[in-house]
C-alpha cells in the first residue's frame, strides 16, 4: 500500500506553536532550521523506518508576504525484501506554501512533495486552518489531497487514501501543552492521538500516543494489511530549533 506522505498533524500543530531563533534576511524574510530524533517514524498512522528510532533535519524560509518554503529529510529505511530498485534509507520533502490570516483564522495552503531514495515520489495538497479560542486553547482543521488519487484497494479498482481529514485541539496547561486529535484516511484508517509537548533547556519534547484502526471493509484493506495497521504507538520526539 502506498504510504501517505504528510507530517503528523498533532505533532506538527504543536511544534508550529513553539518559537525559535531565526536568521533575519532584512526585507527578504527569515531563515530557520531544526534537528531532531524520534523513537518511531509515523505518518498518519503508517509507521516507517522499520519501526525503529531515527533522526531528521529541516530548514524553513518565510517571506514577508506570507510565502514560505520548507525542506526536511527523515531517516526512513525500506523493509527487507523490498523489490529491486525500491530500497531507500531516507525520505526528503519539499513544501512550498502560503500563510495568511482571515479574521481570527490562520490559513496555511501548501504542496508537499516527498521522495524516498531510489523509490517513490508523491505529492500532497494541504489546507490547514487553526484559531485561538482563548489564550490557552487552539483548535485546528486540516485537509489533505493525494496528487496520485491515493492507492488501489485490495479488491477492484476503488481508490483509497485520496482524501484525508483531521481535527484537534491543544490546550496550554502551563507546565506543558496538551493535545487531542482525530484523523480519518478515506477507506484506509482512523487515528486517535493524545499527547503533550514541553520545552526543556531549549529542546521541545513531544510525547504522543496513537490508536490506529484499519478500515474493516476487506474490499478496501486486506486482512494482512489491516494486521500491520491496527497498532497502538507511543512516540517521543525531541526537536532543537535554531
C-alpha angles and dihedrals in degrees: 000000000000113000118244104235109208129110120259106273099211094052094040093050090054095044093052088060093057113094120226139179115273134192110243114227097190111237091352097073132244139308125208139163145193143198128199151159130226133194090222136005114234129173113188094324096319113109123215142179089062088292091288134121118280146168136241141190134194146176127210128197120192122189125208091247096056100263116127144175126210125189123185140169124203130186105249116162120193120243119261113269095032108155119266114281093025101082117119143166103196145025122221122197130191118193124184114184150147130240127197141150125244107192105303094342122097111215124200119181119180148149117230118201115189129184130187115212110269090348138073133344121203138171134213130196109217133196116182125184128182139162138181114246089190139333093293104031130073126175127195140193122191136184128195130188123193112226091214091054092247128276134312115262123244090256126035126345100299113141117228132189096025095121123041126183130186140172137179150150134232127200128195107224092178101245090052143355114249124205141189124187142171126203129189120196109196109258091339115076152327123231127196117186135184124182152137135232130202136169115228122181091339096312122108113222120197123188114186134170120209129199107196123190125183122221109272096218106102090203086071106030125027120228092248092051091046091054090057092047099045098086143125117225135189110196130186118200126186119194131183116198123202 
